[in-house]
Amino acid sequence: AELKDEQLYSQGLERPEGDFCSICTLPIPIPTEDHAGIRACCMKMICNGCDLAAKKRGMNDCPFCRTNYDPENYAVCLALIQTRVAK
């Protein structure tokens, strides 16, 4: 098994930076949309594990940038995205 790992790692194929959780920096399993979500406030991809851990600690805001917003309120999410694009 170790030999196969070395062969795989030496092929030069790497996952894009966006395929890693912004908090724990672990690779997000494919398909990423099933195992992570992108936050409208900071546009960072956060894995479901980090999101669950934050919710268990009582954090109702974004675990990465701590912006308090309701992901179900599409008008607020759109305003956050437009603000980021305007920068």
N, C-alpha and C positions, 0 to 999 in steps of 0.2 A: 504494500500500500504506500510505503514511503517513496518508493521509486516512482510510482505513478504520480504522486503529488509533485515531486521534483520535475517530472516531465511537463506536467500541466503548468507549473509556475514559470518554467523556462520558455514557454511558448510566446511570451511577450504580450499576451492579451490581458488587459486590465479593465475592470468595471469603471464606468464614469463616476466622477466625484458625487454626482447627484444620487447615486444608488446606495449611499451610506447615510445612516442616521446622523443628524446634526448634533445630537446630544451624546449618545453612547459610541458613535463612530463605527458601529458594526455594520457589515453589509446587510442590506435589506433583501430578503428572499424574493425571487422572481415568481410571479408578477408583483412588482412593487406596489401597485395600486391596491392590492389585497392586504398588504402587510404594513402599509404606512399611509400617511396623509400629508398633504402640503398645506401649510398654514397661510392664510391670506394676509396676515399681518406682517410676517417677515419672509414669506415665500421659502421657508425651510421645510425639508422633508423630515418628518419625525416618525419613528417606528411605533407600532402599536404598543410595544412593551414599555417604551418611555412614556407614551401618552397615558397608559394604564397606571404606571407608577406615580405619575404626577397627579392623576385623579384620586388615587388612593391616599395621597398626602393632603388632599383637600384643595388642590390647585384647580381653579376653574378657568384660569387664563392660559395663555400660550406657554407651554413649558420651556420654550427657547427664549423668547423676548419678553415674556410676561405681560403682553398686551391683553387687556381685558376686552374681549369681544365675544359675541354669540355667533358661532359658525352657521346657525340656521337663519340668521338675519342677512339675507343676500344683499340688501342695500348697503349695509355697513361693510360687508366683505368687498363689494365692488368699489366702495370709496377707498378702502385700504389699498387695494390693488392699484387703483388709479393714482393714488399718492405715491406709491413705489415706482410706478412707471414714469411719473413726471420728474423724478429726481435725476 
